[in-house]
Amino acid sequence: MGPKFNKLAFVVVALALLETSTAWTEHVVGDSLGWVVPPGGATPYSYSTWAANNTFNVTDVLVFNFQSGRHDVAEVTKAAFDACNTTSPITRETNSPVNINLNSAGDHYYISTFNNHCARGQKLAINVTSVPSSQFRHQHCL
């Protein structure tokens, strides 16, 4: 019974470590407001306020909920974000909901390319951090 128990214990520990290493958080952009032109433009609500209240890590998921045909979500460069330039997005999604996997650390920028939605505050900048080192170690213990 000793060798069988050792194998079972190893499998249980391995699965527990795998679960820890693949932990992720789903962030619904704008919470209940969703992905829309903020009421009153960029003030009083802004997506920067929403982002400041969240922590984004590699493996997390952004969920953009919006009315298809009235909004979209595009990932853009910082220059395009700052200028609300909609001409050359990195990616553009038009059908809600949009789930974006955060696969890399660093700054990420999102805007709506509809009309002047970006200029009216429908834009989001986030900073994504690497997976915490404790999770990284667990992932490589297997």
Backbone as CSV, one residue per row, in Angstrom:
resi,resn,N_x,N_y,N_z,CA_x,CA_y,CA_z,C_x,C_y,C_z
1,MET,0.820,-1.198,0.000,0.000,0.000,0.000,0.860,1.255,0.000
2,GLY,2.104,1.169,0.414,2.990,2.315,0.456,3.206,2.969,-0.893
3,PRO,3.627,2.227,-1.961,3.873,2.853,-3.257,2.617,3.470,-3.874
4,LYS,1.462,2.817,-3.698,0.219,3.366,-4.258,-0.140,4.675,-3.568
5,PHE,0.046,4.706,-2.242,-0.249,5.924,-1.501,0.679,7.053,-1.933
6,ASN,1.952,6.761,-2.134,2.908,7.781,-2.570,2.524,8.348,-3.926
7,LYS,2.094,7.494,-4.849,1.670,7.971,-6.174,0.438,8.849,-6.056
8,LEU,-0.526,8.430,-5.243,-1.739,9.215,-5.053,-1.402,10.560,-4.414
9,ALA,-0.547,10.549,-3.411,-0.152,11.796,-2.760,0.533,12.727,-3.753
10,PHE,1.398,12.179,-4.602,2.075,12.994,-5.610,1.064,13.631,-6.560
11,VAL,0.091,12.857,-7.026,-0.921,13.378,-7.953,-1.729,14.484,-7.290
12,VAL,-2.130,14.286,-6.040,-2.911,15.300,-5.332,-2.100,16.588,-5.187
13,VAL,-0.849,16.477,-4.789,0.006,17.662,-4.635,0.227,18.335,-5.984
14,ALA,0.478,17.569,-7.023,0.700,18.134,-8.357,-0.528,18.887,-8.838
15,LEU,-1.712,18.321,-8.639,-2.940,19.003,-9.056,-3.156,20.281,-8.261
16,ALA,-2.865,20.255,-6.976,-3.007,21.460,-6.156,-2.060,22.552,-6.634
17,LEU,-0.835,22.192,-6.957,0.129,23.177,-7.451,-0.283,23.709,-8.810
18,LEU,-0.798,22.856,-9.662,-1.255,23.290,-10.980,-2.401,24.270,-10.842
19,GLU,-3.334,23.995,-9.956,-4.461,24.894,-9.725,-3.964,26.257,-9.263
20,THR,-2.984,26.290,-8.373,-2.428,27.548,-7.889,-1.742,28.310,-9.013
21,SER,-1.031,27.602,-9.877,-0.255,28.277,-10.909,-1.116,28.802,-12.046
22,THR,-2.334,28.313,-12.172,-3.180,28.763,-13.273,-4.299,29.674,-12.784
23,ALA,-4.174,30.206,-11.579,-5.193,31.103,-11.054,-5.260,32.358,-11.912
24,TRP,-6.467,32.829,-12.165,-6.651,34.036,-12.950,-7.893,34.742,-12.447
25,THR,-8.000,36.003,-12.800,-9.144,36.810,-12.406,-9.830,37.328,-13.653
26,GLU,-11.142,37.296,-13.636,-11.939,37.863,-14.725,-12.349,39.267,-14.301
27,HIS,-11.976,40.260,-15.109,-12.297,41.661,-14.830,-13.354,42.124,-15.825
28,VAL,-14.548,42.431,-15.346,-15.591,42.975,-16.208,-15.358,44.481,-16.299
29,VAL,-14.948,44.927,-17.467,-14.576,46.332,-17.665,-15.780,47.232,-17.393
30,GLY,-15.587,48.181,-16.483,-16.653,49.108,-16.127,-17.665,48.540,-15.156
31,ASP,-17.433,47.326,-14.689,-18.362,46.649,-13.780,-19.770,46.664,-14.373
32,SER,-20.776,47.109,-13.623,-22.164,47.055,-14.108,-22.432,48.061,-15.228
33,LEU,-21.625,49.103,-15.332,-21.795,50.079,-16.416,-21.473,49.451,-17.764
34,GLY,-20.480,48.576,-17.781,-20.062,47.946,-19.028,-19.133,48.854,-19.817
35,TRP,-18.994,48.527,-21.099,-18.108,49.260,-22.013,-18.987,50.172,-22.855
36,VAL,-19.126,51.422,-22.412,-19.974,52.421,-23.059,-19.264,53.768,-22.995
37,VAL,-19.820,54.748,-23.692,-19.348,56.120,-23.488,-19.778,56.497,-22.073
38,PRO,-18.845,56.884,-21.213,-19.215,57.191,-19.830,-20.258,58.306,-19.758
39,PRO,-21.218,58.173,-18.859,-22.206,59.242,-18.681,-21.503,60.553,-18.349
40,GLY,-21.840,61.601,-19.044,-21.199,62.893,-18.821,-19.807,62.979,-19.419
41,GLY,-19.493,62.079,-20.362,-18.150,62.072,-20.945,-17.170,61.442,-19.981
42,ALA,-15.948,61.902,-20.007,-14.902,61.320,-19.164,-15.061,61.703,-17.694
43,THR,-15.955,62.642,-17.407,-16.159,63.072,-16.027,-17.634,62.947,-15.697
44,PRO,-18.072,62.467,-14.561,-17.263,62.115,-13.404,-16.691,60.694,-13.465
45,TYR,-17.252,59.814,-14.270,-16.764,58.433,-14.334,-15.690,58.327,-15.404
46,SER,-14.662,57.583,-15.114,-13.683,57.299,-16.151,-13.183,55.877,-15.973
47,TYR,-12.787,55.288,-17.079,-12.244,53.939,-17.022,-10.889,53.923,-16.316
48,SER,-10.209,55.067,-16.248,-8.947,55.106,-15.501,-9.217,54.913,-14.009
49,THR,-10.333,55.441,-13.521,-10.717,55.224,-12.125,-11.006,53.748,-11.891
50,TRP,-11.736,53.139,-12.817,-12.032,51.708,-12.706,-10.730,50.906,-12.692
51,ALA,-9.817,51.217,-13.601,-8.549,50.478,-13.685,-7.727,50.638,-12.410
52,ALA,-7.740,51.829,-11.826,-6.963,52.075,-10.612,-7.456,51.242,-9.433
53,ASN,-8.690,50.801,-9.494,-9.263,49.987,-8.424,-9.105,48.492,-8.666
54,ASN,-8.356,48.117,-9.691,-8.139,46.712,-10.028,-6.652,46.443,-10.188
55,THR,-6.268,45.208,-9.992,-4.896,44.760,-10.223,-4.940,43.734,-11.337
56,PHE,-4.122,43.935,-12.358,-4.135,43.073,-13.536,-2.842,42.274,-13.603
57,ASN,-2.979,40.973,-13.756,-1.830,40.075,-13.852,-1.892,39.296,-15.155
58,VAL,-0.730,38.859,-15.612,-0.684,37.938,-16.740,-1.543,36.737,-16.351
59,THR,-2.316,36.245,-17.261,-3.305,35.149,-17.155,-4.698,35.654,-16.826
60,ASP,-4.857,36.923,-16.402,-6.194,37.458,-16.155,-6.924,37.661,-17.477
61,VAL,-8.230,37.898,-17.372,-9.071,38.098,-18.551,-9.863,39.388,-18.376
62,LEU,-9.860,40.232,-19.416,-10.739,41.402,-19.462,-11.999,40.997,-20.205
63,VAL,-13.162,41.381,-19.675,-14.434,41.115,-20.339,-15.066,42.460,-20.659
64,PHE,-15.260,42.716,-21.939,-15.908,43.940,-22.398,-17.343,43.597,-22.782
65,ASN,-18.312,44.146,-22.042,-19.733,43.962,-22.355,-20.264,45.245,-22.973
66,PHE,-20.838,45.124,-24.164,-21.368,46.301,-24.849,-22.447,45.867,-25.828
67,GLN,-23.148,46.842,-26.375,-24.171,46.553,-27.373,-23.494,46.464,-28.739
68,SER,-23.492,45.258,-29.312,-22.883,45.068,-30.637,-23.563,45.980,-31.642
69,GLY,-22.758,46.552,-32.531,-23.281,47.478,-33.530,-23.287,48.924,-33.070
70,ARG,-23.142,49.140,-31.765,-23.099,50.502,-31.225,-21.750,50.840,-30.604
71,HIS,-20.990,49.803,-30.287,-19.665,49.961,-29.690,-18.775,48.855,-30.224
72,ASP,-17.497,48.990,-29.993,-16.529,47.935,-30.267,-15.379,48.135,-29.296
73,VAL,-14.397,47.262,-29.365,-13.201,47.428,-28.541,-11.995,47.121,-29.411
74,ALA,-11.027,48.031,-29.371,-9.811,47.873,-30.168,-8.607,48.030,-29.254
75,GLU,-7.643,47.141,-29.425,-6.371,47.333,-28.737,-5.514,48.207,-29.637
76,VAL,-4.882,49.218,-29.050,-4.107,50.190,-29.822,-2.776,50.476,-29.128
77,THR,-1.925,51.189,-29.831,-0.663,51.646,-29.251,-0.926,52.816,-28.304
78,LYS,0.072,53.175,-27.517,-0.065,54.325,-26.623,-0.305,55.602,-27.419
79,ALA,0.406,55.770,-28.526,0.224,56.971,-29.353,-1.204,57.052,-29.876
80,ALA,-1.741,55.941,-30.344,-3.122,55.926,-30.844,-4.102,56.172,-29.697
81,PHE,-3.816,55.623,-28.533,-4.657,55.833,-27.356,-4.697,57.316,-26.997
82,ASP,-3.526,57.931,-26.890,-3.448,59.341,-26.500,-4.164,60.248,-27.491
83,ALA,-4.075,59.925,-28.780,-4.676,60.754,-29.826,-6.078,60.298,-30.217
84,CYS,-6.555,59.206,-29.619,-7.822,58.587,-30.039,-7.812,58.315,-31.540
85,ASN,-6.686,57.820,-32.023,-6.533,57.485,-33.440,-7.083,56.079,-33.662
86,THR,-8.120,55.984,-34.482,-8.818,54.710,-34.694,-8.433,54.018,-35.994
87,THR,-7.471,54.560,-36.739,-7.225,54.065,-38.097,-6.471,52.747,-38.183
88,SER,-5.602,52.440,-37.248,-4.789,51.219,-37.367,-4.706,50.459,-36.048
89,PRO,-5.825,49.914,-35.575,-5.765,49.184,-34.306,-4.942,47.902,-34.433
90,ILE,-4.396,47.461,-33.321,-3.685,46.182,-33.281,-4.694,45.062,-33.494
91,THR,-5.793,45.121,-32.753,-6.918,44.201,-32.930,-8.198,44.992,-32.749
92,ARG,-9.287,44.489,-33.302,-10.592,45.137,-33.148,-11.651,44.052,-33.082
93,GLU,-12.495,44.124,-32.061,-13.576,43.154,-31.877,-14.905,43.896,-31.868
94,THR,-15.894,43.345,-32.575,-17.171,44.040,-32.727,-18.356,43.320,-32.095
95,ASN,-18.185,42.069,-31.701,-19.296,41.294,-31.141,-19.105,41.063,-29.646
96,SER,-20.059,41.552,-28.886,-20.015,41.442,-27.430,-20.555,40.087,-26.974
97,PRO,-20.057,39.565,-25.870,-18.962,40.090,-25.065,-17.615,39.742,-25.683
98,VAL,-16.625,40.563,-25.386,-15.260,40.321,-25.854,-14.419,39.938,-24.638
99,ASN,-13.796,38.781,-24.712,-12.876,38.325,-23.664,-11.458,38.466,-24.185
100,ILE,-10.649,39.227,-23.470,-9.256,39.427,-23.864,-8.362,38.820,-22.795
101,ASN,-7.586,37.831,-23.205,-6.622,37.199,-22.305,-5.392,38.090,-22.195
102,LEU,-5.014,38.407,-20.984,-3.828,39.231,-20.753,-2.621,38.301,-20.708
103,ASN,-1.932,38.210,-21.832,-0.846,37.247,-21.992,0.541,37.830,-21.793
104,SER,0.639,39.152,-21.653,1.964,39.755,-21.505,1.914,40.904,-20.505
105,ALA,3.014,41.062,-19.785,3.129,42.152,-18.822,3.370,43.461,-19.570
106,GLY,3.040,44.564,-18.905,3.265,45.880,-19.486,1.969,46.641,-19.650
107,ASP,2.069,47.762,-20.343,0.908,48.617,-20.568,0.106,48.120,-21.761
108,HIS,-1.223,48.155,-21.612,-2.149,47.759,-22.672,-3.190,48.866,-22.809
109,TYR,-3.580,49.155,-24.054,-4.469,50.283,-24.332,-5.646,49.822,-25.185
110,TYR,-6.861,50.258,-24.797,-8.086,49.872,-25.494,-8.949,51.107,-25.704
111,ILE,-9.579,51.178,-26.868,-10.485,52.282,-27.180,-11.678,51.737,-27.952
112,SER,-12.708,52.564,-28.062,-13.794,52.299,-29.000,-13.484,53.090,-30.262
113,THR,-13.672,52.451,-31.420,-13.405,53.144,-32.686,-14.654,53.791,-33.268
114,PHE,-15.791,53.680,-32.586,-17.030,54.265,-33.094,-17.019,55.780,-32.916
115,ASN,-17.433,56.478,-33.977,-17.603,57.938,-33.948,-16.528,58.598,-33.094
116,ASN,-16.942,59.403,-32.132,-15.976,60.064,-31.248,-16.048,59.486,-29.833
117,HIS,-16.370,58.199,-29.736,-16.511,57.567,-28.423,-15.232,57.675,-27.593
118,CYS,-14.089,57.468,-28.214,-12.820,57.539,-27.482,-12.625,58.938,-26.894
119,ALA,-12.827,59.955,-27.693,-12.653,61.333,-27.229,-13.628,61.668,-26.101
120,ARG,-14.752,60.948,-26.059,-15.751,61.167,-25.010,-15.519,60.262,-23.798
121,GLY,-14.380,59.570,-23.765,-14.007,58.827,-22.565,-14.076,57.317,-22.643
122,GLN,-14.445,56.751,-23.797,-14.517,55.294,-23.911,-13.142,54.760,-24.306
123,LYS,-12.253,54.759,-23.310,-10.876,54.322,-23.500,-10.348,53.800,-22.173
124,LEU,-9.469,52.826,-22.258,-8.963,52.170,-21.060,-7.480,51.886,-21.218
125,ALA,-6.700,52.282,-20.228,-5.273,51.950,-20.168,-5.048,51.157,-18.891
126,ILE,-4.359,50.026,-19.019,-4.060,49.212,-17.842,-2.588,48.819,-17.850
127,ASN,-2.086,48.493,-16.668,-0.745,47.942,-16.552,-0.884,46.523,-16.035
128,VAL,-0.334,45.590,-16.775,-0.402,44.173,-16.431,0.940,43.763,-15.839
129,THR,0.891,43.136,-14.668,2.110,42.669,-14.022,2.301,41.179,-14.270
130,SER,3.536,40.746,-14.132,3.860,39.330,-14.314,3.190,38.496,-13.239
131,VAL,3.082,37.212,-13.506,2.539,36.290,-12.517,3.443,36.344,-11.288
132,PRO,2.877,36.439,-10.090,3.712,36.482,-8.886,4.702,35.320,-8.845
133,SER,5.881,35.581,-8.286,6.960,34.592,-8.302,6.574,33.291,-7.618
134,SER,5.729,33.328,-6.585,5.330,32.089,-5.912,4.547,31.200,-6.862
135,GLN,3.705,31.794,-7.710,2.966,30.998,-8.686,3.910,30.490,-9.760
136,PHE,4.891,31.313,-10.137,5.848,30.903,-11.157,6.633,29.686,-10.673
137,ARG,7.077,29.712,-9.425,7.829,28.574,-8.879,6.965,27.325,-8.869
138,HIS,5.719,27.457,-8.448,4.836,26.290,-8.402,4.662,25.691,-9.786
139,GLN,4.518,26.549,-10.768,4.306,26.070,-12.123,5.501,25.249,-12.596
140,HIS,6.691,25.602,-12.160,7.881,24.909,-12.630,8.319,23.763,-11.721
141,CYS,7.611,23.536,-10.622,7.933,22.400,-9.752,7.446,21.095,-10.354
142,LEU,6.522,21.164,-11.268,5.965,19.953,-11.856,6.929,19.464,-12.858
